[in-house]
Amino acid sequence: MDRPPQVALLAWGATQLRDLPWRRTREPWAILVSELMLQQTQVPRVLPRYHAFLAAFATAAACASAPLADVVRAWEGLGYNRRAVSLHRAAGHIAEHGFPDTLAGLLTLPGVGPYTARAVLAYAYETDAAVVDTNVARILARFEGRRLTAKKAQAAADAFAPPGESWAWNQAIMDLGAQRCRPRSPRCDGCPLAPWCRWRTAGFPAPDPAVGSAYVSGGQSPFDGSDRQGRGRLVAALRRGPVPEADLAAAMGWPGDMERAARVAATLVTDGLASVDATGSFTL
């Protein structure tokens, strides 16, 4: 390899990668579980649930044969519970058809989009595939010194990734974004890509090219008082048992607002996270 930025980043990754359990396996099911858990959820929250989930559902077949309610209960603490539904559905597809090992095949799995499909290819199969998450997209925009569309970000990632180094490369560039190329106050002094970063060498002109680039997180709307908070509270209550319709508003933290509670509870049914039994109670 004669491309200095790639050599520098791989050398940095060889000594700086975080020791994470999903980096110690190439088993596709374990990788898929970790990737769905890590979507919009920070590593410290994922670590204990990852181990517990795989202890309960060591294979896709074990997950597929379990009731969805058990899978949702095992997802407790991770949030975005629709991911548990998607994982359960994906497990059923895998149990029936086998685990896909191509981009097109992985994209047929419920809940698996382009990012997750490429991550499984890179981390389970070590196939050349450039992964673009918020950390990688931020690096690419700053490195090129320009705001990137989704198409340009993926093209930049594909061009930047060295052939034959998919696992090491993707892990290194993602960790670089997590540890050094931070959204605010990037730590350029220890960045292996600093000598070639166009935004840095130009003197950090405003605006930061990462802001507004595709895939770069722009922050979420407030959680307190949101429908998302109410959904989470109801799912937490359902993990303990059925919730009568009359108790929905109280369970969701909106006593007296039955109309809102009913509307939001209906979205759980639509998403496959809840059902209504013969008594009119909501259940997992």
PyMOL commands that set and color helices and strands:
alter all, ss='L'
color gray80, all
select helices_A, chain A and resi 4-16+21-24+28-38+43-56+60-65+68-74+82-97+103-106+114-124+134-144+150-160+166-179+188-190+194-196+198-201+227-240+245-251+258-270
alter helices_A, ss='H'
color red, helices_A
select strands_A, chain A and resi 275-276+282-283
alter strands_A, ss='S'
color yellow, strands_A
deselect
rebuild
show_as cartoon
